[in-house]
Amino acid sequence: NPSITSGNPSQDSDGYNVAVGVSSEITNLISGEAYVGYLDQSYDSPAFKDVSGVSFGANLKWEATKLTSVTVTASREVADSTTPGAGGILYSIGGFGVSHELTPAISLKGDFAYYDANYEGLPRDDTGYRASAGIDYTLSRMVHLDLTYNFDDRDSNVAGQSYTRNQVTLGVLLQY
């Protein structure tokens, strides 16, 4: 995984995530999985600080009604960094989502997540939240449309790295 910026040290690394977990259908309406473990990402270049720590993940789904489902998620993992001086980011996120089927062809969806990104080797820490709302429309068995509004608000302790983003996406899925 070479660095994106020419002249920077290579981000070649080796890593592992050892975890134990459980997956279960708790009731006929609630199912999920969860794990906890330890992660380590060691970079070949001494220019980058290795990333290690507790890893975790959870995904819980509640079928509130036959038409509505609620999910709760959380995770911690290492993400590659394109920021000079940081090989990896210890990235933690938690959130929830709701999906509701209005008709067999139309579904509404929404979600919210809070995240924390620690840039290992740098005094940078980003926190923020994301929210989205959307609609899925099934035209046929082979054609699906998706319209989604995304809001992302990041707060960084490094000048110039905070932002607020509003984004609308339109997707077409063709399957056969």
Secondary structure as GFF3:
##gff-version 3
##sequence-region A 1 176
A	DSSP	beta_strand	13	25	.	.	.	ID=ss1
A	DSSP	beta_strand	30	43	.	.	.	ID=ss2
A	DSSP	beta_strand	51	63	.	.	.	ID=ss3
A	DSSP	beta_strand	68	80	.	.	.	ID=ss4
A	DSSP	beta_strand	88	101	.	.	.	ID=ss5
A	DSSP	beta_strand	106	119	.	.	.	ID=ss6
A	DSSP	beta_strand	124	138	.	.	.	ID=ss7
A	DSSP	beta_strand	143	156	.	.	.	ID=ss8
A	DSSP	beta_strand	163	174	.	.	.	ID=ss9
###
